[in-house]
Amino acid sequence: MAHQANYFENLCRVSRAFGTTLKKNELLALIVDTAVEAMNAKAACLFLAGDDPDLYLPAAQKGLSADYPHTVPEKARDHLDELVKKGHLDIFDVAADPRAENRDAKIAEGIASLLVVPVMVHGRPIGVLALYTADRRQFSKTDVAFLTALADQGGIAVDRARLITHIRNNTRLFYDLSAGMNASLDVRQIMTTLTVDLCRVFKAKGVTVQLIDTDGGTLKPVSSSGLHSAFVEEVSGRLEKNVTDAMGGKTVVIQNAASDPGIPDPEVYKMEGIVTVISAPITSGDAVMGVLRLYFADPRDFYDDEILMITAFGHQAGLAIRNATCYIKIENDLKDLQNDIWSHRSWF
């Protein structure tokens, strides 16, 4: 019972730390420190996926020599499916168990037993937390549960850091793009800025802006980036379901244009190399003025805040168009007023 109480106290200590610091590296270091101290272990190491999600690299460690050779990332990833399925990997004697990688190095390091658990975020593995002991040890269910709880804390730290970075980047992005759109009163220049910048920032294959022709009530392409003109003309000439939904004020995501029932001619999208499409309304007040569309060459999932941001850019585009229109109208009214003044002066 005292052992379990110690585990509980240490988990509380880690949890409290999450409320006092936003620095991911400090939290990850605390997790491995806590694992070593609470479990009376020799060492611990937290491996996380880097830019390549299939390669796990050391992100924080304690108690290991600086030149200790970890398992190569490719081999660590090979065992991950089995690890996730079982929930943990425990090796009583690394010197005798063939599952232990780099056995000679572990023996030289003074490692006798090993316990490994996955680091999970939103149901998917992003790394592993490994505990090393100097004595041969049979790990209990409580030991496994405690190390798993610490690994979960590591996943939370990584996910929170990602979310904070994501929010900061999106805030900066929204400011930069909004400033760029408001730097001109030329509607075509505004739309060109919007399509080019959105294509670059969201790493899209292409972006289009279609506005409603007030004469015929049809959509007309006014700006595009990254796409063949023939494709833009083709898709602009028909009202697909996602487009009509966007004209109704909804932001719509098509995960796979080749299989979506609302796409009448998916071959057009295949030829252009497009898989995922998101369509958002361009609005000003309650009026829908057109449709903003982003096209992606690979399957793409969107965070809720990304969908909200694309929707917001549709509103920004509508506001910019309305401002430019009002400016032109005021400018014309001013010219008419000046002409009237000059014509009345000629009477005297």
N, C-alpha and C positions, 0 to 999 in steps of 0.2 A: 504493500500500500504506500509506503514511504517513497518507493521508486516511482510509482505512478503520480504521486503528488509532486515530486520533483519535475517530472515531465510536464505536468500541467502548469506549474509555476514558470517554467522556461518558455512554454508556448505563450503564456500571458505576457512575458517580457518581450518576446518578439512582436506580438500583436501591438503592444503599447508603442514600440519603436516605429511602427507604421504611421502612427499619428504625430510623430515628432520630426520626421525627416522625409524628404521627397527624393533623396539621393539613392538611386538603385544600387550602386556599388556598395554603399554602406550597409544596406539591408541584406544584400547577398552575403557579404562578409559576416554579418551577425548570424545568419542562418548556419553557415559552416562552423563558426565558433561555438554556437549553441549545441550543435550536433556532437561535436567533440567533447565538450565539457559535460553536458548532461548525460551522455551515454558512456562516459569514461573511455573514450576511444583514442587511438593513436592519431588519426587524421580523418579529414573529410574533404571532398571536392565536389563542387557543383558544376556540371557541364551543361552548356546551353547552345542552342542552334545559333549560328551566325548568319551571314548573308545567304549562305547556302543552307536551306532548312534540313538537308540530309547530313550535315556535318556538325557534330557536337564538340565544342571546344571548352576548355576550362575557363570559367567565369569568376570563380572564387575558390580558394582552398586554404587549408590550415594543416600543419603538421607534416607536410611532405617536403622532401629535399627539392631544392630549386631545379636540379637536373633529373628529377624522377621521370622516367618515360611512361607517360600515360598510354592507354590503349589507343591505337590509331583511330581517328574519327569514323572512318568507313566501317571498321569492325564493330565499334560501339553501336552504330546505327543498325547493323545487321541483327542484333539481339533485341532491338527495341520492341518489335511486335510481340514477342514472347513475354517480355518484361511487362508490357502494358496489360496483356491478357491475364497473367498471373498476379500482377500487382507488386511483385518484388523479386529480387534474385538474392539468395543467401548462399554463401560458400563457407563451410566450416573450416576447411583446411586448404588454403590456396596452393600449398606445396604439392598436394595430391589430387586436387580436383582439376580435370582437363578443361573445365569451362573458364578457368581463370586465365586471362591473357597476361603475357609477360611475367610468367611465374618466377623466373630467376630474379627479375628486378624487384618483384614484391618481396621475395625472401630476403634479398639484400637490403631492402628498405625496412625490414623488421615487421612486415605485415603477415598476420596469420589468418585472419578471417575477414570476410567482405560482405557487406549488405548494400544493395543498390535498389532504389525506387525511382519511378518516373516522375518528372515534373510536368504537370498537365495544366493547360489553359484552354478553357471552353471546350473541354472534352478531347483535346488533341495533345499529343506529347510534344514538348519543346525542349526537353533535356532530361538529365538524370542527376540524382544526388547519391553519391557513393560514400559509404562510411567504412573506414579501415581500422581494425583492432590489432593490437600487438599480441593478444592471447587468442587461442582458438575458442570461439564462442558460439553457442547455440542461441540464435536470436529468437526471442519470444514474440508472441503476437503484439504485445504492448510495445516492444522495441520497433517492430515494423510499422505499427500505427503511428508512433511518435515521429519516426523519420519521414513517413509519408506526409504527416501534417506539416513538418518543416518544408518538405518539397513543395507542398501546396502553397505555403507562404512565399516561397521563391517564385512560383508561377504568378502569384498575385503581384509581387514586386515588379516583375517583368511586364505584366500586362498593364499595371498602373503607369509605369514609366512610358510605355508605348502610347497609352491613352493621353497622358499629359503632353508628350511630344507631338502627338497627332493634333490635339486641340491648339497648341501653340502654332504649329505649322499652318493649320487651317485658318486661324485668326490672321496670321501674317499674309496668307494667300488672299483671303477675302479683302483685306485692306489694299494690297497691291493691285489686285485686279479691278477693284472698285475705283481706285484712284486713276488707273489707266483708262477706264471707260469714261470717267468724268472729265478727262483732260481735253475732250473735244466735243463740239456740238454738231459734228458731221456724223449723221446716222451710220453711213457705210463705214466710216473709220472706226466708230464705236464697235460695230459688229465684227469688223476685222480683228480688232484688238481682242475682243471676247473669244472668238474662235481660235485664234493662234495661241493665246495664253492658256485657255482651258485645255487645249490639245497637249501643250507642253507640260502643264502641271499635273494633269491626271494621267499622263502617259497613254493617251488615247491614240488610236489609229487616225481618227478624224473627228471633226466637229462641224455641225451645220447650224445655221440660223435661217428659219423660214418664217416670213411674215405674211399676214393675211392681206391679200389684195382687196382693198375696199371697194373696187369696182365690181369684181366678179366673185368675191368671197372665197377665193381659192388661195392656197399657200404658194408663195413664190420664194425660191432661194435667194437670199441677199448676201450671204457670206458663207464660206466654207474653208476648211483647212485640212490638209492631209489626205484628201479624197479625189478620185478622178471626177472630172466635170460630168462625164456621161452618167456615172453612178448618182451623182447629186441630182441631176435632172430627172433621172429615172424614178428615184424614190420620192422626189418632191412632187411628181406628177400624179401621185395616187394617195388616197387617204387610208393608210393602214389603221388597224384598230388602236395600236399604241399611240398613233398620232391624233386620232379623234379623241381618245381619252385625255391626251395632253391638252387638246383644244378645249376640253371640258373642265380643265383646271387641275388634272391629276398628273403626278410624276410617275412614270411607268418604266419598269425595268424588264427587258427581254433577255433572259439568260442565254438562250440559244436561238438565234434568228433562223437557223436551218430547220428547226423542228417546231417553231412556234406557230400555232394554228392561225394567229392573226396576221401572219406574213403571207400574202398571196403568191409571191414568187421568190422563194428562198434562194434560188440559184443566183439571183442578182447579188445577194449578200455574200454567197460563197465565192463568187468570182472576184469580189472586192476584198475577200479575206476577212470578213467581219463575223464575229461570233455574238458578242454581247452589245446591246444597245440600251441607252437610257434616254427617255424623252421627257422634257419638262416644259410646262407652259411659260410663255413670255407674257407677263401680265402687267397691267397698270390699273390699280384699284381693282374693280370687279371685272374689268374688260380683259379678255384674252386677245393679244395682238399677234401671236405667232407661237412657234415651237422651237426650242433649243434641244439639239440631239447630240449625244456623245457616242462614238462607235469604238469598239475594242476588238482587237484581233484575237484575243484569248478569252477564255471564260473568266468572268470578273464578278466577285461579290462586293457589295457596297456596305459600308457601315452606315448606320442611320444618319450620322452627322454629315456623311458625304452626300447622301441623297438630299438632305436638308440644304446643304450648301449649293448644290446644283440647282435646286428649286429657287434658292435665294438669288442666284445669278440670273435666273429667268425673270425674277422681279426687278433686279437691278437693270437688266436690259430694257425692260418695259419702261421703267422710270427714266432711263437715259433717253429713250426714244421720245417719251412724252415731253421731257425738258427741252430737247432739241426742237421738237415741233412747236412748243410754246414760244421758244426764242425766235424761231423763224416768223411765227405769226405776229409777235410783238414788233419785230423788226419791220415787217411789211405794213403793220398798222401805223407805225411811227412814220414810215415813208409816205403813206397816204395822208396822214395828218399834216406833214410838212408841205406836201403838194397843195393841200387845201388852203393852208396859211398863205402860201405864195400866190395862189390864184385869187384869194380875197384881197391881198395887197394891191393887185393889179387894178382893182376897182377904184382906187383913190388917186 
